[in-house]
Amino acid sequence: MKKNTVLIAAALALVVLFALLAKGCEAVAGGPVGTTDEFREHVRATTAAGESVYRALSPAPTGDPHPSQEGSSSCVDDFGFDDGDVARDEPIFTWDLDFASADDFRAALKALEAAWREEGREVEKIENGIATTLDDGIRVTFHLGWYSDEPELRAEGRCMRYTDTYGDSYDYMRDDNGDGTVDEYEKPNW
């Protein structure tokens, strides 16, 4: 009886060990592989997070409310885990903000910090600004740009692995407005 219990416990421990090892390998490889549609939704969620914060800024910035898109040089497969149909991208959008004065920027910074704290978010003080990570892993930063020293809002999604379906016309680096589709005006001219 004891021998059977020990064998069953050893078998269960071995199964748990293999499961943890598989999960660890997946994490080292960059996480699970999603679909192109799941990545599109992640791009939309990242854009929406930034737009939501942009609309909540008070006093409101003036100028163009559209973000510029960036690629990520750190979201790459350094170890060769990805097969040929697996791609990696990290959606990043930045809004260049124009406030009437430096006082308006500081007032908007204080108001946003208070709003995030009221929502129960952890607010991180960064150089010349603040940042928080939303529930879906999207990091939002409101600060003076490191290179421009001008106010900017940045929404940064997580690095995501996804199946790049052959023939799918979606290409994140061509999706300038972050709506999850490559519109006619965003397609290359060649």
Rosetta silent file (secondary structure, phi, psi, omega in degrees, C-alpha in Angstrom):
SEQUENCE: MKKNTVLIAAALALVVLFALLAKGCEAVAGGPVGTTDEFREHVRATTAAGESVYRALSPAPTGDPHPSQEGSSSCVDDFGFDDGDVARDEPIFTWDLDFASADDFRAALKALEAAWREEGREVEKIENGIATTLDDGIRVTFHLGWYSDEPELRAEGRCMRYTDTYGDSYDYMRDDNGDGTVDEYEKPNW
SCORE:     score description
SCORE:     0.000 S_00000001
   1 L     0.000  -48.480  178.820    0.000    0.000    0.000 S_00000001
   2 H   -63.419  -36.029 -179.135    2.763    2.437    0.943 S_00000001
   3 H   -62.894  -42.562  178.899    4.681    1.427   -2.170 S_00000001
   4 H   -65.757  -39.920  179.709    1.700    2.325   -4.402 S_00000001
   5 H   -64.710  -41.180  178.915    1.234    5.673   -2.648 S_00000001
   6 H   -65.635  -42.525  178.637    4.902    6.511   -3.128 S_00000001
   7 H   -63.220  -42.149  179.273    4.745    5.536   -6.820 S_00000001
   8 H   -65.529  -43.963  179.271    1.621    7.646   -7.380 S_00000001
   9 H   -63.422  -40.438  178.611    3.196   10.621   -5.569 S_00000001
  10 H   -65.794  -41.047  178.721    6.400   10.251   -7.622 S_00000001
  11 H   -64.369  -43.025  177.669    4.399   10.060  -10.860 S_00000001
  12 H   -63.733  -41.714  178.346    2.413   13.179   -9.916 S_00000001
  13 H   -62.696  -38.178  178.547    5.604   15.033   -8.978 S_00000001
  14 H   -66.497  -41.083  177.984    7.105   14.072  -12.339 S_00000001
  15 H   -63.635  -45.190  178.885    4.028   15.340  -14.221 S_00000001
  16 H   -62.794  -41.968  178.977    4.112   18.631  -12.302 S_00000001
  17 H   -60.721  -45.322  178.006    7.851   18.956  -12.973 S_00000001
  18 H   -64.420  -38.131  178.757    7.327   18.453  -16.728 S_00000001
  19 H   -64.540  -44.685  178.011    4.465   20.968  -16.746 S_00000001
  20 H   -64.752  -38.730  178.024    6.608   23.570  -14.975 S_00000001
  21 H   -64.406  -43.396  177.883    9.504   22.860  -17.332 S_00000001
  22 H   -63.097  -42.479  178.403    7.244   23.303  -20.374 S_00000001
  23 H   -64.323  -40.294  178.024    5.869   26.574  -18.957 S_00000001
  24 H   -64.271  -41.232  177.358    9.402   27.771  -18.262 S_00000001
  25 H   -64.080  -39.983  178.017   10.499   26.962  -21.817 S_00000001
  26 H   -62.789  -40.771  179.529    7.478   28.863  -23.169 S_00000001
  27 H   -65.665  -42.661  178.429    8.391   31.884  -21.034 S_00000001
  28 H   -64.256  -36.052 -179.408   12.005   31.797  -22.227 S_00000001
  29 H   -71.570  -15.907  178.480   10.779   31.527  -25.817 S_00000001
  30 L   118.394   11.546  178.351    8.749   34.727  -25.371 S_00000001
  31 L    96.544  179.621 -178.379    5.373   33.518  -24.163 S_00000001
  32 L   -68.175  158.691  178.707    2.505   31.784  -25.900 S_00000001
  33 E   -97.002  119.574  178.542    1.879   32.270  -29.616 S_00000001
  34 E   -92.870 -171.892  176.986   -1.374   34.106  -30.344 S_00000001
  35 L   -98.025  167.332  175.901   -3.224   34.659  -33.591 S_00000001
  36 H   -60.279  -40.072  179.386   -2.967   37.641  -35.909 S_00000001
  37 H   -63.961  -37.724  176.945   -6.436   38.701  -34.748 S_00000001
  38 H   -65.744  -37.596  177.110   -5.308   38.586  -31.102 S_00000001
  39 H   -67.483  -42.275  176.683   -2.331   40.775  -31.986 S_00000001
  40 H   -56.363  -43.061  179.470   -4.608   43.213  -33.855 S_00000001
  41 H   -64.471  -36.252  177.257   -6.775   43.439  -30.735 S_00000001
  42 H   -65.786  -39.479  176.329   -3.662   44.119  -28.648 S_00000001
  43 H   -62.872  -46.178  179.121   -2.706   46.960  -31.031 S_00000001
  44 H   -61.158  -42.496 -179.293   -6.238   48.390  -30.747 S_00000001
  45 H   -65.138  -38.136  178.647   -6.157   48.108  -26.934 S_00000001
  46 H   -65.151  -46.158  178.410   -2.787   49.867  -26.776 S_00000001
  47 H   -62.176  -45.327 -178.824   -4.030   52.715  -28.967 S_00000001
  48 H   -62.367  -37.394  178.998   -7.290   52.963  -27.003 S_00000001
  49 H   -62.480  -45.460  178.408   -5.389   53.146  -23.689 S_00000001
  50 H   -65.616  -41.914  179.574   -3.349   56.097  -24.928 S_00000001
  51 H   -63.707  -37.366  179.228   -6.386   57.821  -26.447 S_00000001
  52 H   -63.273  -44.043  178.442   -8.301   57.413  -23.190 S_00000001
  53 H   -67.636  -40.695  179.315   -5.531   59.099  -21.208 S_00000001
  54 H   -56.572  -47.142 -178.903   -5.184   61.796  -23.895 S_00000001
  55 H   -67.421  -24.792 -177.549   -8.894   62.661  -23.600 S_00000001
  56 H   -85.673  -11.038 -177.983   -8.650   62.709  -19.785 S_00000001
  57 L   -64.027  132.867 -179.718   -5.812   65.244  -19.626 S_00000001
  58 L  -144.448  120.310    2.946   -6.878   68.455  -17.944 S_00000001
  59 L   -66.170  150.108 -175.905   -6.061   71.093  -18.939 S_00000001
  60 L   -74.912  142.473  175.277   -6.354   69.569  -22.398 S_00000001
  61 L   -74.131  159.712  174.953   -3.456   69.785  -24.830 S_00000001
  62 E  -105.062  171.208  175.962   -3.889   71.512  -28.168 S_00000001
  63 L    99.268 -165.112 -173.732   -2.745   70.302  -31.556 S_00000001
  64 L   -72.369  120.312 -178.362   -2.942   67.017  -33.406 S_00000001
  65 L   -85.136   12.874 -176.369   -4.525   64.239  -31.288 S_00000001
  66 L   -97.498  139.387 -177.197   -3.067   61.460  -33.469 S_00000001
  67 L   -82.788  162.369  167.305   -0.167   59.303  -32.268 S_00000001
  68 E  -104.529  146.457 -175.187    3.002   58.388  -34.061 S_00000001
  69 E   -98.371  146.662  178.121    3.856   54.723  -34.180 S_00000001
  70 E  -130.899  154.023  171.358    7.146   53.163  -33.192 S_00000001
  71 L   -97.090  168.802 -179.584    8.744   49.767  -33.568 S_00000001
  72 L  -119.949  122.804  178.209   10.613   48.010  -30.794 S_00000001
  73 L   -80.152  -13.309 -179.709   14.193   46.878  -31.225 S_00000001
  74 L   -91.777  -10.768 -179.369   13.980   44.815  -28.024 S_00000001
  75 L   -93.182   73.608 -177.173   11.030   42.688  -29.178 S_00000001
  76 L  -134.461  163.678  178.011   13.069   40.175  -31.174 S_00000001
  77 L   -95.648   89.364 -177.288   13.780   36.459  -31.190 S_00000001
  78 L   -72.220  -24.502 -172.098   17.401   36.406  -30.029 S_00000001
  79 L  -109.696    4.117  176.404   17.545   32.637  -29.533 S_00000001
  80 L    75.991   32.918  179.698   15.739   31.300  -32.612 S_00000001
  81 L   -79.641  -26.458 -172.672   12.582   30.008  -30.884 S_00000001
  82 L   -83.007  133.865  173.516   10.142   31.302  -33.506 S_00000001
  83 L   -74.447  175.094 -177.481    9.185   29.206  -36.516 S_00000001
  84 L   -60.333  -27.796 -178.088    8.855   30.809  -39.942 S_00000001
  85 L   -98.536    9.638  178.634    5.176   31.689  -39.474 S_00000001
  86 E  -106.023  128.737  178.648    5.618   33.250  -36.008 S_00000001
  87 E  -116.886  163.031  175.937    6.218   36.995  -35.751 S_00000001
  88 E  -130.412  134.894  174.728    6.918   39.289  -32.795 S_00000001
  89 E  -149.260  155.622  177.473    5.814   42.872  -32.427 S_00000001
  90 L  -132.703  106.851 -179.024    5.337   45.361  -29.621 S_00000001
  91 L   -69.260  128.063  178.022    2.845   48.144  -30.309 S_00000001
  92 E  -135.544  126.857  178.401    4.111   51.550  -29.167 S_00000001
  93 E  -129.001  138.238 -178.782    2.302   54.829  -29.829 S_00000001
  94 E  -126.821  131.924  175.415    3.420   58.333  -28.842 S_00000001
  95 E  -105.915  120.831  172.311    1.373   61.521  -28.767 S_00000001
  96 E   -82.066  123.654 -172.844    3.346   64.772  -28.958 S_00000001
  97 L  -107.320  144.049  179.052    1.444   67.177  -26.733 S_00000001
  98 E  -123.752  109.250  177.334    1.230   70.931  -26.939 S_00000001
  99 L  -100.787  154.621 -179.167    0.150   72.740  -23.786 S_00000001
 100 L   -62.479  -30.307 -179.321   -0.473   76.482  -23.560 S_00000001
 101 L  -156.874  168.143  175.619    2.212   76.764  -20.882 S_00000001
 102 H   -64.278  -32.226  177.452    4.550   74.765  -18.670 S_00000001
 103 H   -63.753  -38.473  177.556    2.099   75.393  -15.830 S_00000001
 104 H   -64.204  -40.304  176.994   -0.654   73.653  -17.837 S_00000001
 105 H   -60.827  -48.140 -179.354    1.607   70.624  -18.324 S_00000001
 106 H   -62.939  -37.816  178.176    2.361   70.449  -14.594 S_00000001
 107 H   -66.056  -41.557  178.262   -1.349   70.836  -13.743 S_00000001
 108 H   -64.989  -37.517  178.279   -2.260   68.031  -16.178 S_00000001
 109 H   -62.974  -46.579  179.393    0.480   65.861  -14.659 S_00000001
 110 H   -64.884  -41.641 -179.454   -0.850   66.384  -11.121 S_00000001
 111 H   -65.520  -41.044  179.500   -4.458   65.796  -12.205 S_00000001
 112 H   -66.830  -41.601  177.640   -3.571   62.568  -14.041 S_00000001
 113 H   -59.876  -44.113  179.156   -1.558   61.284  -11.080 S_00000001
 114 H   -63.964  -40.744  179.820   -4.502   61.976   -8.766 S_00000001
 115 H   -65.101  -43.238  178.793   -6.936   60.255  -11.164 S_00000001
 116 H   -63.805  -42.307  179.468   -4.732   57.161  -11.458 S_00000001
 117 H   -64.588  -39.337  178.122   -4.331   56.930   -7.688 S_00000001
 118 H   -62.668  -33.518  177.325   -8.102   57.313   -7.245 S_00000001
 119 L   -76.703   -5.360  179.680   -8.564   54.379   -9.661 S_00000001
 120 L    86.603   15.659  179.865   -6.252   52.355   -7.425 S_00000001
 121 L   -83.622  148.663  173.591   -3.379   52.285   -9.884 S_00000001
 122 L   -82.506  121.140 -177.990    0.233   52.199   -8.812 S_00000001
 123 L  -102.199  123.930  179.313    1.830   55.412  -10.082 S_00000001
 124 E   -99.315  125.830  174.978    5.531   55.310  -10.806 S_00000001
 125 E   -79.980  125.262  176.129    7.455   58.577  -10.651 S_00000001
 126 E  -121.706  172.864  179.839    9.864   58.775  -13.579 S_00000001
 127 L   -58.038  119.384  177.891   12.169   61.540  -14.748 S_00000001
 128 L    60.410   32.485  177.474    9.941   64.540  -15.570 S_00000001
 129 E   173.324 -161.116 -178.580    6.704   62.572  -15.375 S_00000001
 130 E  -139.441  161.951  178.013    4.694   59.557  -14.275 S_00000001
 131 E  -148.638  156.316  172.652    3.842   56.084  -15.556 S_00000001
 132 E  -149.354  158.933  175.093    1.487   53.239  -14.745 S_00000001
 133 E  -112.239  124.913 -178.704    0.810   49.767  -16.073 S_00000001
 134 L   -77.412  171.137 -175.341   -2.799   48.982  -16.867 S_00000001
 135 L   -58.674  -31.060 -178.405   -4.510   45.661  -16.118 S_00000001
 136 L   -92.150   14.734  175.401   -3.792   44.280  -19.604 S_00000001
 137 L    85.919    5.484  179.290   -0.053   44.997  -19.336 S_00000001
 138 L   -83.108  126.517  179.983   -0.072   48.223  -21.339 S_00000001
 139 E   -95.952  127.127  179.540    2.338   50.786  -19.895 S_00000001
 140 E  -115.325  129.338 -178.393    1.261   54.425  -20.165 S_00000001
 141 E  -124.649  133.833  174.819    3.782   57.219  -19.617 S_00000001
 142 E  -125.482  114.679 -172.490    3.107   60.974  -19.401 S_00000001
 143 E  -164.214 -179.543  169.391    6.295   63.011  -19.219 S_00000001
 144 E   -85.918  129.100 -176.851    8.681   65.390  -20.915 S_00000001
 145 L   -56.641  143.797 -176.504   10.323   63.502  -23.777 S_00000001
 146 L   -65.133  -34.845 -177.453   13.876   62.320  -23.136 S_00000001
 147 L   -97.988  -36.591 -174.397   15.212   63.801  -26.374 S_00000001
 148 L   -90.521  -23.573 -173.889   12.788   66.630  -27.120 S_00000001
 149 L    59.718   24.436  177.260   12.105   67.852  -23.562 S_00000001
 150 L  -110.598  152.811 -179.637    8.541   68.442  -24.799 S_00000001
 151 E   -61.123  137.293  175.522    5.397   66.905  -23.245 S_00000001
 152 E  -148.187  154.914  175.704    4.471   63.490  -24.599 S_00000001
 153 E  -118.870  134.257 -176.192    2.129   60.624  -23.863 S_00000001
 154 E  -132.802  129.771  174.159    3.287   57.092  -24.633 S_00000001
 155 E  -116.198  123.559 -173.621    1.307   53.841  -24.674 S_00000001
 156 E  -126.075  112.393  177.152    3.444   50.723  -24.871 S_00000001
 157 L   -77.614  176.516  178.815    1.930   47.258  -25.281 S_00000001
 158 L   -84.258  157.498  174.616    3.712   44.051  -24.400 S_00000001
 159 L   -69.157  124.814 -174.080    5.928   42.173  -26.848 S_00000001
 160 E  -125.557  134.496  172.323    3.641   39.562  -28.371 S_00000001
 161 E   -92.023  135.870  179.234    4.327   36.429  -30.397 S_00000001
 162 E  -151.806  155.335  177.903    1.649   35.609  -32.951 S_00000001
 163 E   -75.074  118.358  179.700    1.103   33.476  -36.000 S_00000001
 164 L   -87.708   89.098 -173.999    1.693   35.657  -39.026 S_00000001
 165 L   -58.762  126.915  179.712   -0.913   34.034  -41.260 S_00000001
 166 L   -59.571  131.264  178.658    0.310   33.742  -44.835 S_00000001
 167 L    89.419   -7.905  178.256   -1.630   36.091  -47.067 S_00000001
 168 L   -74.075  130.124 -175.611   -2.896   38.222  -44.187 S_00000001
 169 L   -82.051   -2.097 -178.003   -2.565   41.848  -45.198 S_00000001
 170 L   -76.535  126.828  175.957   -2.047   43.090  -41.626 S_00000001
 171 L  -137.573  109.653 -174.748    1.406   44.529  -40.986 S_00000001
 172 H   -51.791  -41.801 -175.694    1.772   46.420  -37.704 S_00000001
 173 H   -68.844  -10.764  174.487    4.528   48.681  -39.022 S_00000001
 174 H  -101.257   -8.422 -178.492    2.141   49.950  -41.732 S_00000001
 175 L   -86.528   76.655 -172.997   -0.775   50.489  -39.306 S_00000001
 176 L   -61.154  -35.271 -175.350    0.059   54.120  -38.571 S_00000001
 177 L   -95.386   -1.674  174.417   -3.105   54.940  -36.638 S_00000001
 178 L    71.433   26.356 -179.167   -3.214   51.742  -34.556 S_00000001
 179 L   -91.085    3.146  177.335   -6.740   50.710  -35.545 S_00000001
 180 L    85.658    5.231  175.867   -5.739   47.103  -36.280 S_00000001
 181 L  -134.852  153.463  174.118   -6.101   47.393  -40.059 S_00000001
 182 L   -99.193  103.171 -177.704   -3.830   48.562  -42.860 S_00000001
 183 L   -73.941  166.588 -177.988   -5.967   51.126  -44.650 S_00000001
 184 H   -54.824  -43.682 -178.359   -5.540   52.014  -48.324 S_00000001
 185 H   -70.585  -14.862  179.770   -3.564   55.159  -47.522 S_00000001
 186 H   -92.355  -10.765 -178.978   -1.222   53.129  -45.273 S_00000001
 187 L   -75.313  149.889  179.250   -0.315   50.591  -47.978 S_00000001
 188 L   -65.048  153.967 -178.869    2.994   50.995  -49.812 S_00000001
 189 L   -86.101   -2.137 -177.775    2.934   52.742  -53.189 S_00000001
 190 L   -89.989    0.000    0.000    5.029   50.158  -54.970 S_00000001
